[in-house]
Amino acid sequence: MKKLFSSKKLSFKIAFIFVIAIILVSGSIAAFMEYRILSEIDTSSKLRLQYTVKNAAEKCNPVFNDAIYRAGSIKKLAQANFDVAAYKTNPKGYFDTSVRPVFDNYVKQTISESVSVSAAFFSVYPDLTDTPNILEVFFIESDDGIVTSTPNTYEEFQDKQADEMQWFYGAFNSGKPYWTHKYVEKGVLMVSYVEPVIVGNVTVGVAGVDVYIDDIEKLVRDITLYKTGFALLEDNYNEFFESNNFIKNLDAREAAELHAAAEKNCGEVFEITLAGKRYMVAESHLINDYSFYIFAPKSEVNADAVASLIRFLIIFIIGMAAVTITGNLIGKSIGKPLTILTDYMKRAGETGDITLRPQDVETIRKLSEVRDEVGQSVEACAAFMERIHEVEEALGKIADGDLTTEVPLLSDKDALGISLRKMTHRLSRMFDEINISSAQVNSNAGQLANSSQELARGATGQASAVEELSVSIADISKKTKINAKMAETSAILSNEIKAGAEKGNGQMDKLIGAVADINKASKEINKVLKDINGIAFQTNILALNASVEAAHAGGHGKGFSVVANEVSLLANRSSEAAKNTGAMIENSIQKAELGMQIAQETAASLREIVDSIIKNTKIISKIAQNSEEQAAAILQINIGIDQVSQVIHQNSLTAEKSAEASEEMNSQAEVLQENVRRFKLRD
């Protein structure tokens, strides 16, 4: 390889490099395309499988969905119209008069409207009553129309085997919708869908339909993919619809692996090895828990990929041969003229000599006579190098500090000359502005340093003042807390005084009540005394009458007269005593009324005192509350003053640092001015 590239033939090198580059690029493209082709074919195969299984599922689901809808409609009709109590009372009569009229037309219509339903029924459980027959509405589609089927007798029903009655007991015993095993009736493959009929928590029977599925079996047989791809339909009893006995040839382990892979991939295409062969499999669940499988042999899928890859490689090899020949021709046409230009550029690159020597001028003249693109390129390159030499001289002067250097322009489109002229003008203007700005910076830095020092001294004074203010605020806060504590104590004492005053007011109310009771009792005694005076008066009258009667009696009434006189004396004494007692009681009543008036006035005064104490207590409590709030506010003020103090302290430090930075900036500005003076600037 080293000897190969030591050759000075540029045409060979260009052709060789061109071919190698094309091979590398093409190889990368070929590898990428191979990967893409295989990937696209794999993806396409998966999409094809998914489309096929989805399309098959879409053809099957309407059949099963129609069966679910029809059976559900019959069930809803039964649950809405079946009366268990009426049925138990008269099963046959109720069924014939109330059930059949409702169901006959509806069940017939169910069969006639559906192309896949061959029979529909509503059957009542025979042990619901002691009736000897299974009462049911059962219609089946015959060759000449829809006919009613005769129900079985109870004995016939009981004699049937469980597998014969799976359509009934599957739904009745589980209480859930039920799909039967597939079965053949009159040479047609069928399946039944049944739902339990529950009325008032009592399962009275079942409602269902018989469905043709021979079209679905035909769909399974007709699906083919690639050469030997095929389809399978698995029902919910793990029984398969198949056309090639594929499942029958699998052992139990492989069948379990298939189910596990389908469950794991959840509708995605997966690969599996069954019966010694690799398959790509797509699976789709139907609405009745059936599973539709599409199998494609992996070898047949890969065969398409290999054929596509071979076609691509043939095209690629032909293209590579054409590219190699073209590259060799291009290299020869370009390499020979460029050898001279290469020698010139090599000398310029190795020695830095960019001047046009006499032999270079002669070379350019010879190449210029050949008016092709290569000759023109060499001539243009030489002119460009001459211009570079002029620019190099101007840059040398600028590097020495002479910014007054002028570069002649070749034209108004001389980008290099215009840029160089703009550079010198702008550098001159920039250094002039830098000189002016540095002088201003120097002056401003001095002023900033002085201001920063003044600011630092002011900040120190502010910090001292804030510290004194903080001490004063702390003292005020302390006194405010003492005031709040005293106000709180005063409020407690006021509450105690208020309680005592309220207690005294209550006792005064009791005293008023007692005086009122005394006054009332005195008035009652006065009434008694008045009664005693009346009795004494009546006694005097009786004594006077007795004396008169004793006088009329003469000597015989003398003793009686003495007694009458004594009674009169006692009556007079009683009257006198009653008068004295009445006077005393009257005096007591007057004094009791006076005492009650004084007690009422005292009670009123006590109430006023209690009201005043309550108002005073509220005012003192408010003072205590305000004092606490004031203490809290003063505490916040104190915290704020501390923060202000910290800020002022920070400002003082910042001002000191700013002064130091200003002094440093002043010295740097002087250095900058000294450096700018080294350049020769334009006026």
C-alpha positions in Angstrom: 0.0 0.0 0.0 2.9 2.4 0.8 4.5 1.7 -2.6 1.2 2.1 -4.3 0.7 5.6 -2.9 4.4 6.6 -3.5 3.4 6.9 -7.2 3.2 10.5 -8.4 0.3 9.8 -10.7 -2.5 11.9 -9.3 -5.0 10.4 -11.7 -4.5 7.0 -10.2 -4.7 8.2 -6.6 -7.9 10.2 -7.4 -9.4 7.2 -9.0 -8.3 4.8 -6.2 -9.5 7.1 -3.4 -12.8 7.8 -5.3 -13.4 4.1 -5.7 -12.5 3.3 -2.0 -14.8 6.0 -0.8 -17.6 4.8 -3.0 -17.1 1.2 -1.8 -17.1 2.3 1.8 -20.2 4.5 1.4 -21.9 1.9 -0.7 -21.0 -0.9 1.7 -22.5 1.1 4.5 -25.6 1.8 2.4 -25.8 -1.9 1.5 -25.6 -3.0 5.1 -28.1 -0.4 6.1 -30.4 -1.3 3.3 -30.1 -5.0 4.1 -31.1 -4.2 7.7 -33.9 -2.0 6.5 -35.1 -4.6 4.0 -35.1 -7.3 6.6 -36.7 -5.0 9.1 -39.3 -3.8 6.7 -40.2 -7.3 5.5 -40.5 -8.4 9.2 -42.6 -5.4 10.0 -44.7 -5.9 6.8 -45.2 -9.6 7.7 -46.3 -8.7 11.2 -48.7 -6.1 9.8 -50.0 -8.6 7.2 -50.6 -11.1 10.0 -52.3 -8.6 12.2 -54.5 -7.3 9.4 -55.5 -10.9 8.5 -56.4 -11.8 12.0 -58.2 -8.5 12.7 -60.2 -8.9 9.5 -61.1 -12.5 10.4 -62.2 -11.3 13.9 -64.3 -8.5 12.4 -66.1 -11.1 10.3 -66.7 -13.5 13.3 -67.7 -10.9 16.0 -71.0 -9.8 14.3 -72.3 -13.3 14.4 -71.6 -13.8 18.1 -72.6 -10.2 18.9 -76.0 -10.8 17.2 -76.5 -13.9 19.3 -75.7 -12.1 22.5 -78.1 -9.3 21.5 -81.0 -11.6 20.5 -80.7 -13.8 23.7 -80.4 -10.7 25.9 -83.6 -9.3 24.4 -85.5 -12.4 25.1 -84.2 -12.5 28.6 -85.2 -8.9 29.3 -88.7 -9.6 27.9 -89.0 -12.6 30.2 -87.8 -10.8 33.3 -90.2 -7.9 32.6 -93.3 -10.1 32.0 -92.9 -13.3 33.9 -94.9 -13.5 37.2 -93.5 -16.3 39.4 -96.5 -16.4 41.8 -99.0 -16.5 39.0 -97.1 -19.2 37.3 -96.9 -21.4 40.4 -100.7 -21.0 40.9 -101.6 -22.2 37.4 -98.5 -23.0 35.4 -100.2 -24.2 32.2 -102.9 -21.7 32.1 -100.6 -18.7 33.0 -98.0 -19.8 30.4 -100.6 -20.2 27.6 -102.6 -17.0 28.4 -99.9 -14.6 29.6 -96.5 -15.8 28.5 -96.9 -17.2 24.9 -98.9 -14.2 23.6 -96.1 -11.9 24.6 -93.3 -14.1 23.3 -94.6 -15.8 20.1 -94.3 -12.9 17.7 -91.1 -11.5 19.3 -89.2 -14.8 19.2 -90.4 -15.5 15.6 -89.2 -12.0 14.7 -85.9 -12.6 16.4 -85.2 -15.6 14.1 -86.5 -14.0 10.9 -84.4 -10.8 11.4 -81.1 -12.7 11.9 -79.3 -14.6 9.2 -77.2 -16.5 11.7 -79.9 -17.5 14.4 -81.6 -20.7 13.6 -83.7 -21.1 16.8 -84.7 -19.0 19.8 -86.3 -20.1 23.1 -87.4 -19.2 26.6 -87.5 -22.4 28.8 -88.8 -22.5 32.4 -87.1 -24.8 35.0 -89.4 -27.9 35.4 -88.9 -28.1 39.2 -90.2 -24.6 39.7 -93.7 -26.2 40.1 -95.1 -29.8 40.0 -96.1 -29.5 36.4 -95.2 -32.6 34.4 -94.0 -30.6 31.3 -91.2 -28.2 30.6 -93.1 -25.1 29.6 -91.2 -23.2 27.0 -91.5 -21.0 24.0 -89.2 -22.7 21.4 -89.1 -21.7 17.7 -86.8 -23.2 15.1 -86.3 -22.3 11.5 -87.4 -25.1 9.1 -87.0 -25.4 5.4 -90.5 -24.0 4.8 -90.6 -21.3 7.6 -90.4 -20.9 11.3 -92.2 -23.5 13.4 -92.9 -24.0 17.1 -91.1 -27.0 18.7 -93.0 -29.3 21.1 -91.6 -29.1 24.6 -90.2 -32.2 26.3 -92.1 -33.9 29.1 -90.7 -33.7 32.6 -89.7 -37.3 32.5 -88.0 -36.8 29.1 -86.2 -33.8 30.6 -85.0 -35.8 33.6 -83.9 -38.7 31.5 -81.5 -36.7 29.3 -77.9 -36.8 30.1 -76.1 -33.7 31.4 -74.1 -33.2 28.2 -77.4 -33.2 26.2 -78.8 -30.5 28.5 -75.7 -28.3 28.6 -77.6 -25.6 26.9 -79.9 -25.4 29.9 -77.9 -26.3 33.0 -74.7 -24.4 31.9 -76.5 -21.0 32.3 -79.1 -22.1 34.9 -76.6 -23.5 37.4 -73.9 -20.9 37.0 -76.2 -17.9 36.9 -74.0 -16.5 34.0 -74.2 -16.3 30.2 -73.1 -19.6 28.7 -71.7 -20.7 25.3 -72.2 -24.4 24.6 -69.8 -26.8 22.9 -70.0 -26.7 19.1 -72.3 -29.4 17.7 -73.7 -30.6 14.4 -77.4 -30.5 13.7 -78.8 -31.6 10.3 -75.3 -31.5 8.9 -74.7 -27.9 9.9 -72.1 -26.8 12.6 -73.8 -24.8 15.3 -73.3 -23.4 18.8 -75.9 -22.1 21.4 -75.8 -19.0 23.5 -77.9 -19.0 26.7 -78.5 -16.5 29.6 -80.2 -17.3 32.9 -83.6 -15.6 33.5 -83.8 -14.3 37.1 -87.1 -12.8 38.4 -87.1 -11.5 42.0 -83.9 -13.4 43.0 -85.4 -16.6 41.6 -83.8 -18.3 38.6 -86.9 -19.4 36.7 -85.3 -20.7 33.6 -83.1 -19.7 30.6 -83.4 -17.7 27.4 -81.1 -18.3 24.4 -80.5 -18.8 20.7 -79.0 -21.5 18.4 -76.4 -20.0 16.0 -75.1 -21.2 12.6 -71.3 -21.1 12.6 -70.6 -23.1 9.5 -69.6 -19.8 7.7 -67.0 -19.2 10.4 -65.6 -22.7 10.0 -65.4 -22.0 6.2 -63.6 -18.7 6.9 -61.0 -20.7 9.0 -60.5 -23.2 6.1 -60.3 -20.5 3.4 -57.6 -18.3 5.1 -54.1 -18.9 3.6 -50.9 -16.9 4.0 -47.7 -17.2 2.0 -47.6 -20.8 0.7 -48.6 -22.9 3.7 -49.9 -20.4 6.2 -53.2 -21.2 7.9 -55.8 -20.1 10.5 -57.2 -21.7 13.7 -60.2 -20.7 15.8 -60.2 -21.8 19.5 -63.4 -21.8 21.5 -63.7 -21.4 25.3 -63.4 -25.2 25.8 -60.0 -25.3 24.1 -61.5 -27.0 21.1 -60.2 -25.8 17.7 -61.7 -25.2 14.2 -58.9 -26.2 11.9 -58.4 -27.4 8.3 -55.1 -29.3 8.5 -55.1 -31.2 11.8 -52.3 -29.0 13.0 -53.4 -28.9 16.7 -54.0 -32.7 16.7 -50.4 -33.2 15.8 -49.2 -31.1 18.8 -48.4 -32.6 22.2 -49.8 -31.1 25.4 -46.6 -29.2 26.2 -46.6 -27.4 22.8 -50.3 -26.6 23.1 -49.6 -25.1 26.6 -46.7 -23.1 25.2 -49.0 -21.7 22.5 -51.6 -20.6 25.0 -48.9 -19.0 27.3 -47.3 -17.1 24.4 -50.7 -15.8 23.2 -51.6 -14.6 26.7 -48.2 -13.0 27.3 -48.1 -11.0 24.0 -51.7 -9.8 24.3 -52.6 -9.4 20.6 -49.0 -8.7 19.4 -47.4 -10.9 16.7 -45.0 -13.4 18.3 -42.8 -16.3 17.2 -42.9 -19.8 18.4 -41.6 -23.3 17.5 -44.2 -26.0 17.2 -43.8 -29.5 15.8 -40.2 -28.7 14.9 -41.1 -25.6 12.8 -40.8 -21.9 13.5 -43.9 -19.9 13.0 -44.9 -16.2 13.2 -48.3 -16.1 15.0 -51.0 -13.4 15.4 -53.9 -13.9 17.8 -57.1 -11.9 18.4 -59.7 -12.4 21.1 -63.4 -12.4 20.0 -66.2 -11.0 22.1 -67.3 -14.5 23.3 -63.7 -15.4 24.5 -62.9 -17.4 21.3 -59.4 -16.9 20.0 -58.5 -16.5 16.3 -54.9 -17.5 15.3 -53.0 -16.9 12.1 -49.9 -19.0 11.5 -47.1 -18.1 8.9 -44.0 -20.3 8.6 -40.9 -18.2 9.4 -39.0 -19.9 6.5 -41.5 -18.6 4.0 -41.4 -15.1 5.4 -37.6 -15.1 5.2 -37.7 -16.4 1.6 -39.2 -13.1 0.5 -36.5 -11.2 2.4 -33.7 -13.3 0.8 -35.1 -12.7 -2.7 -35.3 -8.9 -2.2 -31.7 -8.9 -0.8 -30.3 -10.8 -3.8 -32.0 -8.3 -6.2 -30.4 -5.4 -4.3 -26.9 -7.0 -4.3 -27.0 -7.5 -8.1 -28.0 -3.9 -8.7 -25.3 -2.8 -6.2 -22.4 -4.7 -7.9 -23.4 -3.3 -11.3 -23.4 0.2 -9.9 -20.0 -0.3 -8.2 -18.4 -1.3 -11.6 -19.8 1.8 -13.3 -18.5 4.0 -10.5 -15.0 2.5 -10.6 -14.6 3.2 -14.4 -16.0 6.7 -14.1 -13.6 7.5 -11.2 -10.6 6.4 -13.2 -11.5 8.6 -16.2 -12.1 11.6 -14.0 -8.7 11.1 -12.2 -6.8 11.0 -15.4 -8.4 14.2 -16.8 -7.7 16.2 -13.7 -4.4 14.8 -12.3 -1.9 15.8 -15.0 -2.6 19.6 -15.2 -2.8 19.9 -11.4 0.7 18.4 -10.9 2.3 21.9 -11.7 -0.1 23.7 -9.4 0.6 21.1 -6.7 4.4 21.8 -6.9 3.8 25.6 -6.5 1.4 25.2 -3.6 3.7 22.7 -1.9 6.6 25.2 -2.0 4.4 27.9 -0.7 3.1 25.6 2.1 6.5 24.2 3.1 8.7 27.4 2.9 6.1 30.1 3.3 7.3 31.7 0.1 4.3 33.1 -1.7 6.1 35.4 -4.2 5.8 34.7 -7.9 9.3 33.8 -9.1 10.2 34.0 -12.8 9.8 30.3 -13.3 6.3 30.5 -11.7 5.4 33.3 -14.2 6.5 31.1 -17.1 4.5 28.2 -15.7 1.4 30.4 -15.5 1.9 31.6 -19.1 2.1 28.0 -20.4 -1.0 27.0 -18.5 -2.9 30.1 -19.6 -2.5 29.0 -23.2 -4.5 26.0 -22.4 -7.9 27.7 -21.9 -9.5 24.9 -19.9 -10.7 25.1 -16.3 -7.4 23.8 -14.9 -5.3 26.5 -16.6 -7.7 29.2 -15.5 -7.5 27.9 -12.0 -3.7 28.1 -11.9 -3.7 31.7 -13.3 -6.3 32.8 -10.8 -4.4 31.2 -8.0 -1.2 33.1 -8.9 -3.1 36.4 -9.0 -4.6 35.6 -5.7 -1.2 34.9 -4.1 0.1 38.2 -5.4 -2.7 40.0 -3.7 -2.0 38.1 -0.5 1.6 39.4 -0.7 0.4 43.0 -0.8 -1.9 42.4 2.1 0.9 40.7 4.0 3.0 43.9 3.7 0.2 46.0 5.0 -0.5 43.7 7.9 3.2 43.9 8.9 3.0 47.7 9.2 -0.2 47.4 11.2 1.5 44.9 13.5 4.2 47.4 14.1 1.6 49.9 15.4 1.1 52.0 12.3 -2.7 52.3 12.0 -2.4 54.9 9.2 -1.4 52.3 6.6 -3.6 52.3 3.5 -4.2 49.3 1.3 -5.1 50.0 -2.4 -8.4 48.6 -3.5 -8.5 46.5 -6.7 -12.2 47.3 -7.2 -15.3 48.2 -5.3 -15.8 44.4 -4.7 -12.3 43.9 -3.2 -13.5 42.2 -0.1 -10.1 41.6 1.4 -8.9 45.2 0.7 -12.1 46.7 2.0 -12.1 44.6 5.1 -8.4 45.5 5.8 -9.2 49.2 5.3 -12.2 49.0 7.6 -10.1 47.2 10.1 -7.4 50.0 10.3 -10.0 52.7 10.4 -12.0 51.0 13.1 -8.9 50.0 15.2 -7.7 53.6 15.0 -11.1 54.9 16.1 -11.4 52.2 18.8 -8.0 53.0 20.3 -8.9 56.7 20.2 -12.2 56.0 22.0 -10.4 53.7 24.5 -7.9 56.4 25.3 -10.7 58.9 26.0 -12.8 56.4 27.9 -9.8 55.3 30.0 -9.2 59.0 31.0 -12.9 59.2 32.0 -12.7 55.9 33.8 -9.6 57.2 35.7 -11.5 60.3 36.7 -14.7 58.5 37.6 -12.9 55.9 39.5 -11.3 58.5 41.8 -14.7 60.1 42.4 -16.3 56.7 43.0 -13.5 55.9 45.5 -14.2 59.1 47.4 -18.0 58.5 47.4 -17.5 54.9 48.6 -15.4 56.1 51.5 -18.1 58.7 52.4 -20.7 56.0 52.1 -18.8 53.7 54.4 -18.4 56.4 57.1 -22.2 57.2 56.8 -23.1 53.5 57.0 -21.0 53.2 60.2 -22.9 56.2 61.7 -26.2 54.7 60.7 -25.2 51.4 62.3 -24.5 53.1 65.6 -27.8 55.0 65.5 -29.7 51.9 64.7 -28.0 50.1 67.6 -29.1 52.8 70.0 -32.7 52.7 68.6 -32.7 48.9 69.0 -31.7 49.3 72.7 -34.6 51.9 73.2 -37.1 49.7 71.5 -36.0 46.7 73.6 -36.6 48.8 76.8 -40.0 49.9 75.5 -40.8 46.3 74.7 -39.9 45.3 78.3 -42.1 48.0 79.8 -44.9 47.1 77.5 -44.8 43.5 78.6 -44.9 44.7 82.3 -47.9 46.9 81.5 -49.6 43.9 79.8 -48.9 41.7 82.8 -50.3 44.3 85.2 -53.4 44.8 83.0 -53.9 41.1 83.0 -53.7 41.0 86.8 -56.1 43.9 87.0 -58.5 42.1 84.7 -58.4 39.1 87.1 -59.1 41.3 90.1 -61.9 43.0 88.3 -63.4 39.6 87.5 -63.2 38.7 91.2 -64.9 42.0 92.3 -67.5 41.5 89.6 -68.2 38.0 91.0 -68.5 39.4 94.6 -70.8 42.2 93.5 -73.0 39.8 91.6 -73.1 37.5 94.7 -74.1 40.5 96.9 -76.8 41.5 94.4 -78.2 38.0 94.5 -78.3 38.1 98.4 -80.0 41.5 98.3 -82.6 40.1 95.9 -83.2 37.3 98.5 -83.5 40.0 101.3 -86.1 41.9 99.3 -88.0 38.7 98.9 -87.8 38.0 102.7 -89.1 41.5 103.5 -91.9 41.2 101.1 -92.8 37.9 102.7 -92.8 39.6 106.2 -95.0 42.4 104.8 -97.4 39.9 103.4 -97.5 37.9 106.7 -98.1 41.2 108.7 -101.1 42.0 106.4 -102.5 38.5 107.0 -102.1 39.0 110.8 -103.9 42.3 110.5 -106.8 40.6 108.8 -106.9 38.1 111.7 -107.0 41.0 114.3 -109.8 42.6 112.4 -111.7 39.3 112.7 -110.9 39.2 116.5 -112.3 42.8 116.9 -115.4 41.6 115.1 -115.7 38.6 117.4 -115.2 40.9 120.5 -117.9 43.3 119.2 -120.3 40.4 118.7 -119.3 39.0 122.1 -120.2 42.4 123.7 -123.5 42.4 122.0 -124.2 38.9 123.2 -123.1 39.9 126.8 -125.5 42.9 126.6 -128.3 40.7 125.5 -127.4 38.2 128.3 -127.6 41.0 130.9 -131.0 42.1 129.5 -132.2 38.5 129.7 -130.8 38.2 133.3 -132.6 41.3 134.4 -135.9 39.9 133.0 -135.2 36.7 134.9 -134.8 38.5 138.2 -133.2 36.6 141.0 -132.8 33.5 138.9 -130.7 35.4 136.3 -128.4 37.0 138.7 -125.6 34.5 138.3 -126.0 34.5 134.6 -125.7 38.4 134.7 -122.4 38.1 136.5 -121.1 35.7 133.8 -122.2 38.1 131.1 -120.4 40.9 132.7 -117.2 38.9 132.9 -117.6 37.9 129.2 -118.1 41.5 128.3 -114.9 42.5 130.2 -113.0 39.7 128.4 -114.4 40.9 125.0 -113.4 44.5 125.8 -109.9 43.3 126.8 -109.5 41.2 123.6 -110.7 44.1 121.5 -108.2 46.4 123.3 -105.4 43.9 122.9 -106.3 43.4 119.2 -106.3 47.2 118.7 -102.8 47.4 120.3 -101.5 44.5 118.3 -103.0 45.9 115.1 -101.3 49.2 115.8 -98.0 47.4 116.4 -98.5 45.3 113.2 -99.4 48.4 111.2 -96.2 50.0 112.4 -94.3 46.8 111.5 -95.8 46.8 108.0 -94.8 50.4 107.5 -91.3 49.7 108.6 -91.2 46.5 106.4 -92.3 48.5 103.4 -89.7 51.1 104.2 -87.0 48.3 104.5 -88.1 46.8 101.2 -87.9 50.2 99.5 -84.4 50.7 100.9 -83.4 47.1 99.9 -84.7 47.7 96.4 -82.7 51.0 96.1 -79.7 49.1 97.5 -80.2 46.3 94.9 -80.5 48.9 92.1 -77.2 50.5 93.3 -75.6 47.1 93.4 -76.7 46.3 89.8 -75.3 49.6 88.7 -72.0 48.7 90.5 -72.0 45.3 88.8 -72.6 46.9 85.4 -69.8 49.4 86.0 -67.5 46.6 87.1 -68.4 44.5 83.9 -67.6 47.5 81.7 -64.4 48.2 83.7 -63.4 44.5 83.3 -64.0 44.6 79.5 -61.9 47.8 79.3 -59.1 46.3 81.3 -59.2 43.1 79.3 -59.0 45.1 76.1 -56.1 47.1 77.5 -54.4 43.8 78.4 -55.0 42.4 74.9 -53.8 45.6 73.2 -50.7 45.6 75.4 -49.9 42.1 74.3 -50.4 43.0 70.7 -48.3 46.1 71.2 -45.5 44.0 72.8 -45.7 41.6 69.8 -45.6 44.5 67.3 -42.6 46.0 69.2 -40.9 42.6 69.0 -41.4 42.6 65.2 -40.0 46.2 65.0 -37.0 45.1 67.0 -36.5 42.2 64.6 -36.8 44.6 61.6 -34.3 47.0 63.2 -31.9 44.1 63.6 -32.3 43.3 59.9 -31.8 46.9 59.0 -28.7 46.9 61.1 -27.4 43.9 59.3 -28.1 45.5 55.9 -26.3 48.7 57.0 -23.4 46.7 58.1 -23.3 44.8 54.8 -23.6 48.2 53.0 -20.6 49.4 54.9 -18.6 46.4 53.9 -19.7 46.8 50.3 -18.8 50.5 50.3 -15.3 49.6 51.6 -14.9 47.0 48.9 -16.2 49.4 46.2 -13.6 52.0 47.3 -10.8 49.4 47.0 -12.2 48.3 43.6 -12.3 51.9 42.4 -8.7 52.5 43.3 -7.7 49.3 41.5 -9.8 50.4 38.4 -8.0 53.8 38.5 -4.6 52.1 38.3 -5.8 49.8 35.5 -7.1 52.7 33.5 -3.6 54.4 33.7 -2.0 51.2 32.4 -4.6 51.1 29.6 -3.8 54.7 28.6 0.0 53.9 28.6 -0.6 50.9 26.2 -2.8 52.9 23.8 -0.1 55.6 23.5 2.1 53.0 21.7 -0.1 53.1 18.6 0.1 55.6 15.8 -3.5 56.8 15.3 -5.2 58.7 12.5 -6.0 62.4 13.0 
